[in-house]
Amino acid sequence: MPNTELIIAFLAATAVFAYMPGPAMLYTAAQTLARGRRAGLMASFGIHLGGYAHVVAAAAGLSVLFQAVPVLYTAVKLAGAAYLVWLGVGLIRQSLRLQPMGPAVPRVEAVQGRRAFLESVAVEVLNPKTALFFLAFLPQFTDPSAGLPIWAQLLVLGTIVNLMFSSADLICVALAGTVMSRLRRSGRAQRMTQAAGGTLMIGLGTHLALQRP
């Protein structure tokens, strides 16, 4: 593995990026506000799992395709943006016919959690910005003289990055879940928070679509 100084620099830089408010944190907060704490936790897990697709792609050298083929990058980016907007519109439409929840229903929470998980895996996999981040960030902290080959170092470093980013997402879920628990008894508040979550997703999708590489 890289030397101690390089590892310390890597952990410090990763912490800065992980705990700086960003799209993934806003997305998991939106899922929590729209569907509850369990859905937010499952969304965080989905984002985390989807992140490994980009870690493996970076280690295998596949992420460089987004730099070499700009059309591919744009196509994946627009697909991810459209999916986020579609999810946001769906949440807003659902909020218009939402009934007060009252006590949480385990079966309903389980369905919402599975849906949030599957949606989040797709959202993360369809985000080429994540692929380019790993491609640009991880190689700076590899050491050709280390015992592990470069591809293995990239896998280890990418896993650490993914775990640290997910810890930040979980903090957002906890904070948003606290808000939701206080608003659960109010049907109007539930509708407003679900609509807010949907609006946030639409905003994230629009931002992704307009963002340059």
Secondary structure, DSSP 8 states (H G I E B T S, - for coil): ---HHHHHHHHHHHHHHHHS--HHHHHHHHHHHHH-HHHHHHHHHHHHHHHHHHHHHHHHTTTHHHHH-HHHHHHHHHHHHHHHHHHHHHHHHHHHT-----S--HHHHHHHHHHHHHHHHHHHHT-HHHHHHHHHHGGGG--TTSSS-HHHHHHHHHHHHHHHHHHHHHHHHHHHHHHHHHHTT-HHHHHHHHHHHHHHHHHHHHHHHH---
